[in-house]
Amino acid sequence: MGNLRVAIAGIAICFAVELAQGQAQQNRPSQAGDQVTTPAAQRPQQSGQQQRTQLPAESQPQLRPQEQGRAAQERRGRPPEEKSSVTHHTARVGGQQIPYTATAATYVIRADDGTPKATFFFVAYTKENVADPSRRPLSFVYNGGPGSASLFTHMGLGPRRVVLQPDGQGTPAPYEIEDNRDSFLDATDMVFVDAISTGYSRPAPGEAVNQFHGVIEDANWFADFIYEYVTRNSRWASPKYLIGESYGTTRSAELSGVLQQRHEIYLNGIVLLSSVAFANWGADDRSVFFLPTYVTTAWYHHLLPPDLQKLTVDQVAEKARDFAHGEYAQALEKGDRLSPEEYKKVVADVARYTGLSQKYVEETNLRISPFRWFKELERDKRRTIGRLDSRFEGMEADAAGERVEYDASEASYEGAFVATFQDYVRRELKWDSDMYYTVTARVQPWDQTGNTAVAEVLRAAMTQQTYLKVLVLCGYYDVATPFNGIEQTVSHMGLEPPVRKNISFAYYESGHMVYIDQKADDKLHRDVDEFINSTCKH
């Protein structure tokens, strides 16, 4: 399961050239009579609705149209039923005891004609004894993949968390959970949502899965769920936030526009945790973006020369950015026009910054594939490097191979996350279900239409409502979504200065799942709490 999740998570990296290798088309075929909803550019205006000035097509989120006809509804079997389990708890978060209500539940989401389309599973944590809940911030939280359930953010950011070693290494069973002192619950109510086909969320009987599996499709259904939640729970007046991890950041960018255009829901803030690059960068661009993470990783493993090794990770990352976008990028652009002297110098400098041998750098023609780098960096020690967190080392039988057998970081802690959630949701949240909890769903082929346009959707949303703030959270040791990729995307979004200042960055000495490291998690808690508190006040 771990290797499958790694393969699926790779799809979220727009600049990973090998992302589709080895993937079979895993969706079930559409059954006879299935009706597939095809996204369109705009939801039809309701009678009496005020017409708005339309943005250029490329600036708009793509929304699915209304489904027509009763024939589709008549083909359906027994409609899915909603259920819920409500429990009450207290946890120590941010130095205070917080009483809260946990609601584990499902909502049936319907098409505009009333046809049941899917069931969303979610767990909502709401602080108790709040004088006016409409003033309390509300955050929707999810993982990525695409195809990943929300249990990882749930057991990392929720009021109860899995117990790991301080640096994020896993522990053997019996696994434990504890109050999460770094949960965001002290600043915001939190709703953890499983995407359709993941966790306990499912398409309705007879519904074709491909209407849920795509950049645009996924965002539309999430938007409908958010509309249902804020309506049923009287949270329209609450400050609202999206907190997505990995591919969840792509979802958030698309949602920023879909929520505004389809449901007139305006956000206060978006937290992009371990963000993908949101753009169709070229091969040489990808080489440039990955290099700073190669450098911070080499620094962590003490593979750099003394003058670089003595720096802090922030300092070495800054030097790596300067080199990557200066001499290195220029050399890649120049290509075969480099003189022998220039080529020799850039080879030596790449080796100096990455801890790799000059011979290896030369053999790669200056372009270092991450999938080979995992194996090469510590080959002489017979160790491999983790993808989700490059601080982790693995061991394999074939030290001469070109590709790793598994992700050493994910293998360390995934079992603890899955086991503790499976126990927690039943034992503490009293959720009674014999349905299989799908940690990693088979969602291929995933419709990538609109994937490279989500940055433009986010730009348009931020420009239309200039109080919308974005916080980008990056792990220095994240090789799944390298920090320099989203940095470059943001710097090329074409934002006007008054809007550009609404995007801020924070960096952590951790990997893709920042919260597994205790010191990083403490900082993450402070940063996100400050962000929410500063964006929900007039």
N, C-alpha and C positions, 0 to 999 in steps of 0.2 A: 504493500500500500504506500509505503514511503516513496519508492521510486516513481509510482504513478503520480503522486501528488507533486513531486518535483517536476515531472514532465508537464503536468497541467499548469503549474505555477509559471513555467517558462513562457507560456503564451502571453502572459501579461507584459512581458518585456518587448516593446515594439522593436527594439534593436537587437534581438537575439536571432541570429540567422538560422540556427538549427532548431527553432522552436517546433517545427512541424514533423521532424523526422521520427519515424517509428510509430506515429499516431495512426491508428485505424479509425475509420468512421464508426463511432461507438454508439450513436443514437439508434434507437429502434426505428425501423421504417415507419413512415406514416401509415396508419391503418386506413382501410377503405372507409370513406365517409368523414375522415378527419377534416376539419376546417382549419386552415392555416391563416392566421392574421398577418398581413403584410404591412410593415410600417409605412406611413405616409408622412407628409411634411407638416401637417397641422391638424389638430382636432377640429371638426366642424364647429362653427359658432352656434351656440344655443340661441333660441328665439329671445330677442330682447337684450342679448349681450352686446355691450359696447364694442365696436370694432376698434382694433388697435393698429397702429402703424406697423407694417410687416418689415422685419429685418431681411437682408439678403439671405438667400437659401442657405449659404454656407455658414451663416451665423446662428442658425436656428437648430434646436434639437429636433430630431425626426420623431414624430409621434405616430402611433398606430391609429388607424381610422376606426370608426364605429363598425362593429360587426353587424351585418344585415341578415334578416330572415329568421323565421322560427324553425326552419327545418333542422338547423344545426342543434337547436335546443332539444328538439324532439328525439334526436338520435342519442342523446346522452342517457346514461343509466342513472342510478340513484345519485343525487347530488351529494357532495361531501358535506360533512357536518362539522360545526365548530365546537370546540371544547376548551376548557380553561381550568387552571389550578392556581388558586390565590393563597399565598402564605405570607407570614409576617416575620421579620427578622430584625436584628440589630448587628451592626458591624462597626469596627473601629477603623475609620477612614480619615486621613489627614489630621490625625491627632484628636479626633472627636468621635464619640459614640453616635452613630446615625441610625435611627429606626427607619425601616423602609418596608414597602410592600413589594413582593415579587409576584408577577403575573406571568405564568407560562401558559401560552394559549395559541390557538390557530384562528385565523381570519380567512373566510372564503372570499376571494376577489372575483368580481363578476365583470363581464363585458358590458358595454353601454346598454345592450338590450336585455340585461339581466341574466344572461347565461353564466353559470358557474364556470370559471376558467382555471382556477388554481387555489391551493390552500397554502398560506404563509404561516410558518411556525415562528414564534418570537418569544423572548423573555423580556419583560419590562420591569425595571427597578425604579420605583418612585419613592422619594423621601416622604415620610409621614410628618404630621403636625406642621404642615406648611400652610400659613394663613391664606395665601392666595396662589393656588397652583398655576393660574394663568400667567403669573409673573416668573415662574420657575423655568429655567432653561431646560430644553428637551433635545436629546441627541439620539440619532439613529446610527447604530454601529454594525459593521459587517466586515467579513473577510473578502478575499478575492478569488484567485484561481486563473480564469473563471472555473467554477466547479467546487470551490471550497466552502464548507459550512462555517458558521460563525463561532464555533467552539473555541478557536484559538484566541481571538480577541476577547471572547466571553470569559475564558479562564485566565486571561492575562490582564484585562481591564475592568472586569466586573467587581462587585463587592466581595466575592470569594475567589481566591486564586489557587492555582496549583503550586505546591512547594517544590522548588528546584534548588540547586546549589547557587551560591551568590552570583556566579558568573553565567548562570543559565544552563549549566550542564544538568542532565537528567539524573534521576535517582532510581534505584530498583524498587519494585513493589515490596510492601504495601505503600501505595502512594497516599499523599496527604494533601488536604487543602486548608487554607487559613484565611482569616480576614485580610483583605487587600488594602493595606494602608495607603496605596497609591492609586486606588480606583478614582475615577472622576466623579463619583457619586456625591462628593461634598459640594461640587459645583453645578452638576446637571443631573436630571433624570436620564436614564439610559435605556434604550430599546435595542436589544441584540436580535438581528433578523437573519434567518437562513434564506438564501436565494432559492428560487424554484429548482427542484431536483436535488437540492442538498439538504442535509439535516433531516428534519421532519416535514419540510416543505415539498409539495408535490403538485403536478398538473392534475386537474380534475379528470375523472374517468373519461376516456375517449378523446382527450385533447392531445393534439400533436405536440411533441416536445419542442420542435424547432421554433415554435412561436415564442418560446421563452429563452432560447439559447442564442444570444447575439448582443452586441453592444447596445443597440437601440432598443431591442425587445426587452432585454433585462432591465434597462433603466425605466422604461414605461411601466412595467409591472411593479417595480419598487415604488415608483411615484404613486401608483394607485394604492399600494399598501399604506404609504405614509399619509395619504389623504384619508383613508379609512381610520387610521389610528388617531390622528389629531381630531377628526370629527367625532368619533365615538367617545373619546376621552376628554372632550372639551378643552383641547390644547391649541386652538387656533391662535390665541393671543400670546402664547409662550414664545420666547426666543428659541429659534430652531437651528440645529447643527447636524452636519453629516460628518461621521468619523469612519473613514474607510481605509483598509490596509491593502497594499499591493494592487491587484486588479480592482479592488474596491475603490481605489483612487480614480481610476478611469470611470467607474460607475458614478462616483460623486461628481466628477466634472460634467458628465452628461446630465445627471440629475439636476444640477444647478439650473440648467435651462428648461428641462422638462417640467420641473415643479412650477416654475414661473409661468410657462406658456400653457400648460395643460390644466393646472389646478390653482393658479394664482397664489402659490405658497412661496413666500420669500424668506430666504435664509439669513441668519445673522452671521454664520461662519461655517467654514469647511476645514476639517483637519485631514490633511493628506499624509498618511503614515506609510513610509517606505514606498514612495510614489513611482509609478512607471513614467516613461518619458513623454507620453501623449503625442508622439510625432513619428513620422516615417523617415527617420534619419538614415543617411547612407552608411555603407560599410566603414569607410574611414572615420566618419563621425562617431560610430560606435566604438571604434578602437580608441579614440580620444576620450570618450566618456568613461570607459572602463579603466583607463590607466590610473587616475587618482586613487581608485579603490585598490588596485594592485599595489600601489605605493603604501597606503595606510596599512594594508595587510602585511606587507614586508616589514614595515616598521614594528607592527605588533609582534611578529615572530623574530625580531632582532636580526634581520637579514640586510640591513642598510649599512653603508659606511658610517664611521663615527660622527661626522659632521651633520648628517641627517638623523642618525639614531638618537642624538642628544636632544633633538627638538621635541616639543609636545606634538600630539597627534593633530591638533588644530593647525599648528605651524607647518608640519610636514604636508598636510593636505593642501594648504595654500601654495606651497612651493610646487606640489604636484600639479595643481591646476595651472599655474603659470607655465610650467614646462609643457604640459599636455597641449595647451592652446597656443603655445608659442612655437618653440623649436620643433616639437614633435608633429604638430598639425601641419606646419609648413613643410616638413620633410615628406609627410604623406601626400600632400597636395603636389609637391614637386615630382615625386615618383622617380622615374628613370632619368630625370634631368639633374638629379643630385650628382655632384662630382664625387669621385672616390674619397676625397678628403672629407666632404660633407657627410657622406654616407657612413664613413668610419666613425666620425664624431657622434652622430645621432645614435648609432648602435651602442657606443660606449655609454652615452648618457641614459638611454633607455635601460640598459643593464644596471647602471648605477642606481637609478630610481626604483627599479622593480625587484632587485635582488636576484634576477635571472642571469645566466651566463651570456657573455657577448656572442658566443657561438650559437646559442639557442635563439637569441633575438635576431641574429642575421638569418638563420634558417627559417624564421617565421616571416621574413621580409618586412619586419617592423610591426606586423599586425598580429597581436597575441590573442588567440581565441580563448575565452574564459573556460570553455569546456576542456581544453587541453592544459590550461594554466592550473586548474585544480590539481592536476596530476604532476605537473612539472616543478612547481615552486619548491617543494620539499622532497623531490624524488630521491635525492641522495640520502635522506633519512628514512626512506620507504614509508612516507606519510603523504596523505592527500589533504586537500584544503576543503572546508565546508562551503557550500554555495549560499545557503541562507544566512550563514554566519561564518566568516572566514577565520575566526579565532579557533574554531574547532578543527581537530585533526582526525583523519581516519586511517585505517590500515587495510591493505588489500593483498591478495596473494600474488598478483601480477604487477610488480613494481615497474615493469617496462611498458605497460599499457599506455594508451593515449587518452582514454576516457575513464572516469571514476565509475565504480560499481554502484555507489550510493552516495547520498549527501550525508557527510559525517555529522553535520549540525542537526539536521532534522531527525536522524536516527537516534540522537541522544535524548531528545525531549518529547518527541511526538507521542510515544506510548503513554507517558505521564499525562499529557493533555487530554488524550482521548479517554483514558480510563477514569480520570477524575471527573470529567464532564458526565460520562455515562452514569457514574454513581451519584453525582451531585444532583442531576436533573430529576432522578427518581427519589433519592433519599431525602434531600432537603426541599426541593421544589414540588415534590409529590406528583410528578408527571407520570401518569399511568398509560403506557402505550406499548404494544408489542410490535410497532412499526420499526423497521430497520433504520437506524440513524446513519445517514450517508455522509461520511466525513469528506470524501472526495467523489464527486459525481462525474460520470462519463458524459460530458456535455459537447463532445466533438461530433460533427463540425460546428464550431462557434462562428456565427456570422460576424465578420470583422467590419462590415459596412459601417462607416462613421468613426472607426477607431482612431484615425489620424486627425479627425475634426473635433475631438472633444476639447482640445485646448481653445479652439475658437468658440465653442459653446460656452466654456467657462469665461472667456474674455468678454463675450457679449453679456452674460449674466452679471459680471462684475461692473461692466460699464453702465448697464441699465439701472442697477441699484448700487450706488457708490459706497454704501455702508457695509456691503458684504466683504468680510475679511477671510483670508486664507492663511492657514499655518501649515507649512511643509516640514515634516519631521524626517530626518535622514540618519541612518546608521552608517558609520564609517566602515563597517565590516560587512556590509550587505552587498553581495555580488549578484543577487537576483535582480535588484533594481538599484544600480549604482547611483550614488548621490549626485554625481555630476550630470547625469542625464536630465533629471528634472530641473536642475539649475539652468541648463542650456535652454530647455523648453520655456521656462518662465521668462528668460531674457529675450526670447524671440516671439513673445505673445503679442507684441505691438500695443501694450497698454500705455495709456497716457499717464504722465507722472503722478497726478492726483490719485489714480487708481493703482498704479504700480506699488505705491507705498502701502497698500492694503494686503500685500503678500509678504510674509515673513518666514524665515527659516530657522530651524533649530537642529543641532547635531549631537549625536550620541556615540559613546564608545561601546557600541553594540552592533547587532546585525539587523536582519530583516524584521525579526520580531523583537523590537527594541526592548520591550517590557520584560524579557526573560532575565536580563541583567539587573541586579538589585540597585546598583548605583545609577545606572541609566534610567531605571524606572522611577526612582526618586525625582530625578530631573524632569522626566517626562510628565510626571504628575504636576510639578510646579509650573511647567511651561503651558500645559493645556488648561489648568485651572486659571492661570493668569489670562490666557487668551479668551476663555469663555467669560470670565468676570469683566473683562475690559470691553467686550463686544455686545453685552446685553444691557448696558446702561446708556442712558441718554446723556 
